[in-house]
């Protein structure tokens, strides 16, 4: 049996033993409830797709947040801040998907990465292909936090997206040296101060010209910027990002 057939058989067996679930309602997906948009299978069931807010134009030209006014080019945050990255995109408005993100991040549901990756292909595929990245860089978490969770959710997402687009993932290029406190209740300035010197280059240094940083949530951009600054120590580089969720823009 060829390697291709072995992989196909392994995939079928894996789906039987560990069936894909809708990350929103956590029910098993099957032919009746899974979605087929065009020719691309997407892993959120029909019922839940009605409750999820996908980010669509008009969006901020910089961070990709949903804008209410089509005459505006940037959200308030990006008008007031200077970001290191060039541009980014997100799939969902945070509050409409936060339950699924919580299970993905803290509930051991690493298999959601496959579903989210297919959503990225369908909704953000044009953006990724237009950027033409040399590699994907997941936002790293500290070793202690990774041991507690069992995995880095951004790393799992990056690997799943990398497989879909055949893009290499460099999950050791940037490492988290400082185990920072959770950022969700911090102001933008507090986030920036907390993340100073939190990231450093890893041992496996490679030269890349264009990368996409991968993370689960974008709030102010402080984390993406902190990782981007470390990457730029390798030399001139075009840096973009893709996240699953993002806050509201105004």
KAHU-V470959 format. One record per backbone hydrogen bond with DSSP energy under -0.5 kcal/mol. NH is the residue of the N-H (numbers start at 1). CO is the residue of the C=O. E is the energy in kcal/mol with one decimal. If there is no record, write none. Layout:
BEGIN
NH/CO/E + NH/CO/E
END
This chain:
BEGIN
6/2/-2.1 + 7/3/-2.5 + 8/4/-2.0 + 9/5/-2.7 + 10/6/-2.6 + 11/7/-2.2 + 12/8/-2.2 + 13/9/-2.6 + 14/10/-2.5 + 15/11/-2.1 + 16/12/-1.7 + 17/13/-2.5 + 18/14/-3.2 + 22/27/-2.9 + 26/22/-2.4 + 29/20/-2.8 + 34/30/-3.0 + 35/42/-1.3 + 37/40/-1.5 + 38/36/-0.7 + 39/37/-0.5 + 40/37/-1.9 + 41/39/-0.6 + 42/35/-1.6 + 46/33/-1.3 + 49/45/-2.3 + 50/46/-0.9 + 50/47/-0.7 + 51/48/-1.5 + 52/48/-1.1 + 54/52/-0.8 + 55/91/-2.6 + 56/54/-0.6 + 60/65/-2.8 + 61/73/-3.0 + 64/60/-1.0 + 67/58/-3.0 + 70/68/-0.7 + 72/69/-1.5 + 79/75/-1.7 + 80/76/-1.4 + 81/77/-1.1 + 83/81/-0.7 + 86/239/-3.5 + 87/239/-0.6 + 88/62/-1.9 + 89/241/-1.7 + 91/243/-1.2 + 92/244/-3.2 + 93/53/-2.7 + 94/246/-2.6 + 96/93/-1.2 + 97/94/-1.9 + 98/94/-0.9 + 101/97/-2.0 + 102/98/-2.2 + 103/99/-1.9 + 104/100/-2.3 + 105/101/-2.3 + 106/102/-3.2 + 107/102/-0.8 + 107/103/-1.0 + 109/103/-1.8 + 110/108/-1.4 + 112/109/-1.6 + 113/110/-1.7 + 114/111/-1.3 + 115/111/-0.7 + 116/112/-2.7 + 117/113/-2.3 + 118/114/-1.6 + 119/115/-1.8 + 120/116/-2.2 + 121/117/-2.2 + 122/118/-2.0 + 123/119/-2.9 + 124/120/-2.3 + 125/121/-0.7 + 128/124/-2.3 + 129/125/-2.6 + 130/126/-2.1 + 131/127/-2.0 + 132/128/-1.7 + 133/128/-0.5 + 134/210/-3.2 + 135/210/-0.9 + 136/168/-2.2 + 137/212/-2.4 + 138/136/-0.6 + 139/214/-2.5 + 146/142/-2.5 + 147/143/-2.4 + 148/144/-1.7 + 149/145/-2.3 + 150/146/-3.0 + 153/151/-0.6 + 156/152/-2.4 + 157/153/-2.2 + 158/154/-2.5 + 159/155/-2.3 + 160/156/-2.1 + 161/157/-2.6 + 162/158/-2.9 + 163/159/-2.1 + 164/160/-1.6 + 165/161/-2.1 + 166/162/-1.4 + 167/162/-1.9 + 170/136/-2.7 + 171/169/-0.7 + 173/170/-0.6 + 175/200/-2.8 + 177/175/-0.8 + 177/198/-2.5 + 178/198/-1.4 + 180/178/-1.7 + 186/183/-2.2 + 191/187/-2.5 + 192/188/-2.0 + 193/189/-2.3 + 194/190/-2.3 + 195/191/-1.8 + 196/192/-0.6 + 196/193/-0.7 + 198/195/-2.1 + 200/175/-2.4 + 202/173/-3.1 + 205/203/-1.8 + 208/206/-0.6 + 211/238/-2.6 + 212/135/-1.7 + 213/240/-3.0 + 214/137/-2.2 + 215/242/-1.7 + 218/245/-2.1 + 225/221/-2.6 + 226/222/-2.2 + 227/223/-2.2 + 228/224/-2.5 + 229/225/-2.4 + 230/226/-1.3 + 231/227/-2.1 + 232/228/-2.1 + 233/229/-0.5 + 233/230/-1.2 + 234/231/-1.8 + 235/232/-1.3 + 238/209/-2.9 + 239/237/-0.6 + 240/211/-2.3 + 241/87/-1.4 + 242/213/-2.6 + 243/89/-2.0 + 244/215/-0.9 + 245/216/-2.3 + 246/92/-1.7 + 247/218/-1.2 + 249/66/-1.0
END
